[in-house]
Amino acid sequence: MISMKLKLVCVFACFVFLANAQKNPSQINSKFSDGVLTIQQYADNIFKLSYHTAHYTKNEQMTDAVVLHPLAVVNSSLVHWKNGAVSFGKDEKAVLVQIKEKAGYQVLQFRLGTAERIYGGGERALPLNRRGYRFNLYNNPWYGYGEGADNLNFSVPFFTSSAGYGLFFDNGSRGYADLGKANPGILEAGFISGEINVFIILGNTNQEILTTYQRLTGNQPLPPFWVMGNLMSRFGYTSEDQVKSIASSMKKEGMPVDGIIYDLFWFGDSIKGGLGNLDWINTKKWPDPKKMMADFKKDHINTILITEPFMVQDTRQFAASLPYLAKDSAGKPYMIPDFYFGKGGLLDIFRKDAGDWIWNIHYKKQIENGVDGWWTDLGEPEKHPADMLHNGKDEGVNRLLGADEVHNIYGHYWNKNLFEHYASAYPDKRLFHLNRSGFSGSPRYSIFPWTGDVSRSWTGFRAQLPNLLSMSMSGVPFIHSDAGGFGGGSGDNELYIRWLQFAAYTPVFRPHGTALYEIDKNAFSFPSEAALIDTPYRAIARKVINSRYSMLPYNYTLAYRQAKYGEPLMRPLYYGYSTDSMAVATENEYNWGTEILVAPVLQKAAVTRSVYFPEGKWYSRQENKWYAGKQTTSCAVTLNEIPVFYKEGSFIPTYSENGNTHTMEKGFVNIVYVPSQKASAYTLYEDDGESKNAISSQQYILTEFAASGIKNNELLIRIKTEGKGYTGQPGKRYFMWQIPLDTPPKNLEVDGQTVSITGNGSLASGTSRKGLASYDNQTHLLSVYSNFEGQSSLKIIFK
């Protein structure tokens, strides 16, 4: 029997606990609208709101989007209740005014300020400021689209506001977003099923909001290094002889290739009827796929195969797939009668046994035969009847779920299934997964999505910039497009070149288009491989491809900064210059990383390009010319290149152009430094390009560059390295510095030693001599060539 004294102690302790729980609760529950609003906190600037009402019975949560866990205490001082609304943060942002049912949707409404701009929502060929638009949140294939396409393959229910907050609706069911169209003062999002919730993300800058959102849902891990190269792709290669012939032409033309992507003809001889074969079936056209892939591997060319989640009748694996397909109301495999590729069913990817089956019967087998990466298509899913039923038991939902309830997370679970099985089988190897659809959080499963089946036209091309920038700002960093355009068109070589020039400054460089020829004579065919296009365009395409390879050190460092810090690769100008009204209004150019401004040429036969320069000074290496910031300038353009500018203070590392990612000489790095009066710094990241845990195990080299800025007629640049190093790193390192200067410097010191400056304007690469320097009076470039052994310095004296 417990003594009375102990009872009193227990009662007092319970009283204190309850008092503290009320003072510092783990969640706040309050009556709101017609139900109860629960508020939890996930970080200092992240709040989750979930809503419960008695009449709503589909409140399950199974998106798998969020990786953070709620904090033990909610900071109630940052939650403000006023006139029936709730807002957050010291400045009372993100004002939730009502939650209600409306036409079958559970709807959340937020108040919008008069001048407030709203960005995000995933893949839309719409202006970046989405204020005044309404669109579906429903992953949707759209063949041959162009400008104005408002509902494409990859919806992301994450929006950022110029007022300093983000909204993430963690719901994977069919939905919509009305961003001030029906009511100019209201942002409204509605969903037919799933937990009624929203995450409030507070931030003083666009950078803070986006990186916080990615911390909530997960950053994209490092890609395999070869993915940053040129990927050879078309719809589609029909035989081993054809693939080898085209690859040989690429090599002959001096166009490096790092991967070959095989469309659906690897498992069938026609467009229709092959989904579900899951293997090479034509032994005449593909006599020895394993040897073919091994032969390409000798040239360091990787193999990527397409696959789909649909199983069509009369294919090799159709009968075996029946137990794992989504069901109809009678509990039988649902057969889709009007599916374009043939009558068949859809894999129920939410079931663990279905995921295990497709891995073992398909992915595992082909990987063991030599496949290096995967292309998953039709993952919206492309055909998903509303009365199709999925089993949610393995995800904690003890009922069958209608297709519309899980449509937007189908692709996400497909991404997850492939990633987790691959990680289990190959724990230290990075995955390349080219895909078309997903959800918030999918990037942490190493996806490389493209923007779907775009029209091969100028309107299709112009649709890509808002698409890619919107996806990048929606936390999907490796978005890219079918460079050159997918379907239709009339063989416009200029369009092809302009698209490739743009794609060179996007996360993935993958020319891809319809080239069916005898397979479908009614479809216009145009080769996507640069070696096959007409002259003189071929030479320009070669220049683009090689420039892509030269940018590998810079581009791979962008991938590192995404994995480490959640930074986007592509950035609209509003991201970095939100207080500059002209930058905010400029949507036809972008930053590639922090240092580079890209102005793609989006009009046919253009001879000039109007460019807005944000604050600072910008250097054109092509013209060897400086441009002042905060002004718009008309720049002359030719077909040979698009306007690209380096920001003052930038360090731009490049390689010489001499092969693909494996054969590239990585010990010799060119560094362009763009002089500035301001101090600046840059960190170059390098690793083996393969190890999944390179960052966490410090198996890398970080080379830090720091410039003092030009002060008192002197400039000092210091270089040092850190990290444990990595297998295969170069034994010796050499830097070729290129620094644009109006006049030759008076004196130059390398590692404290005075170096003579010649006037011939050129230096031979490959030498091991330390401290060679030259100044070119025509290009006004100072070139300095030296070896590097862990730390170094350059000192330039101007007077």
Secondary structure as GFF3:
##gff-version 3
##sequence-region A 1 799
A	DSSP	alpha_helix	4	23	.	.	.	ID=ss1
A	DSSP	beta_strand	28	32	.	.	.	ID=ss2
A	DSSP	beta_strand	35	43	.	.	.	ID=ss3
A	DSSP	beta_strand	46	52	.	.	.	ID=ss4
A	DSSP	three_ten_helix	76	78	.	.	.	ID=ss5
A	DSSP	beta_strand	79	82	.	.	.	ID=ss6
A	DSSP	beta_strand	85	88	.	.	.	ID=ss7
A	DSSP	beta_strand	93	102	.	.	.	ID=ss8
A	DSSP	beta_strand	105	111	.	.	.	ID=ss9
A	DSSP	beta_strand	118	122	.	.	.	ID=ss10
A	DSSP	beta_strand	134	137	.	.	.	ID=ss11
A	DSSP	beta_strand	155	161	.	.	.	ID=ss12
A	DSSP	beta_strand	165	168	.	.	.	ID=ss13
A	DSSP	beta_strand	175	179	.	.	.	ID=ss14
A	DSSP	beta_strand	186	191	.	.	.	ID=ss15
A	DSSP	beta_strand	196	202	.	.	.	ID=ss16
A	DSSP	alpha_helix	206	217	.	.	.	ID=ss17
A	DSSP	three_ten_helix	225	228	.	.	.	ID=ss18
A	DSSP	beta_strand	231	233	.	.	.	ID=ss19
A	DSSP	alpha_helix	240	252	.	.	.	ID=ss20
A	DSSP	beta_strand	259	262	.	.	.	ID=ss21
A	DSSP	three_ten_helix	264	266	.	.	.	ID=ss22
A	DSSP	alpha_helix	289	298	.	.	.	ID=ss23
A	DSSP	beta_strand	302	307	.	.	.	ID=ss24
A	DSSP	beta_strand	310	312	.	.	.	ID=ss25
A	DSSP	alpha_helix	318	321	.	.	.	ID=ss26
A	DSSP	three_ten_helix	322	324	.	.	.	ID=ss27
A	DSSP	beta_strand	344	346	.	.	.	ID=ss28
A	DSSP	alpha_helix	352	358	.	.	.	ID=ss29
A	DSSP	pi_helix	359	363	.	.	.	ID=ss30
A	DSSP	alpha_helix	364	369	.	.	.	ID=ss31
A	DSSP	beta_strand	373	376	.	.	.	ID=ss32
A	DSSP	beta_strand	389	391	.	.	.	ID=ss33
A	DSSP	three_ten_helix	393	395	.	.	.	ID=ss34
A	DSSP	beta_strand	400	402	.	.	.	ID=ss35
A	DSSP	alpha_helix	403	425	.	.	.	ID=ss36
A	DSSP	beta_strand	433	435	.	.	.	ID=ss37
A	DSSP	three_ten_helix	442	445	.	.	.	ID=ss38
A	DSSP	beta_strand	447	449	.	.	.	ID=ss39
A	DSSP	alpha_helix	458	462	.	.	.	ID=ss40
A	DSSP	alpha_helix	464	473	.	.	.	ID=ss41
A	DSSP	alpha_helix	493	503	.	.	.	ID=ss42
A	DSSP	three_ten_helix	517	519	.	.	.	ID=ss43
A	DSSP	three_ten_helix	530	532	.	.	.	ID=ss44
A	DSSP	alpha_helix	537	550	.	.	.	ID=ss45
A	DSSP	alpha_helix	552	565	.	.	.	ID=ss46
A	DSSP	beta_strand	570	572	.	.	.	ID=ss47
A	DSSP	alpha_helix	573	576	.	.	.	ID=ss48
A	DSSP	alpha_helix	581	585	.	.	.	ID=ss49
A	DSSP	beta_strand	590	592	.	.	.	ID=ss50
A	DSSP	beta_strand	596	598	.	.	.	ID=ss51
A	DSSP	beta_strand	608	613	.	.	.	ID=ss52
A	DSSP	beta_strand	617	620	.	.	.	ID=ss53
A	DSSP	beta_strand	625	628	.	.	.	ID=ss54
A	DSSP	beta_strand	631	636	.	.	.	ID=ss55
A	DSSP	beta_strand	644	647	.	.	.	ID=ss56
A	DSSP	beta_strand	651	654	.	.	.	ID=ss57
A	DSSP	beta_strand	668	673	.	.	.	ID=ss58
A	DSSP	beta_strand	680	686	.	.	.	ID=ss59
A	DSSP	beta_strand	701	707	.	.	.	ID=ss60
A	DSSP	beta_strand	714	722	.	.	.	ID=ss61
A	DSSP	beta_strand	733	740	.	.	.	ID=ss62
A	DSSP	beta_strand	747	750	.	.	.	ID=ss63
A	DSSP	beta_strand	753	754	.	.	.	ID=ss64
A	DSSP	beta_strand	757	758	.	.	.	ID=ss65
A	DSSP	beta_strand	772	776	.	.	.	ID=ss66
A	DSSP	beta_strand	781	788	.	.	.	ID=ss67
A	DSSP	beta_strand	791	797	.	.	.	ID=ss68
###
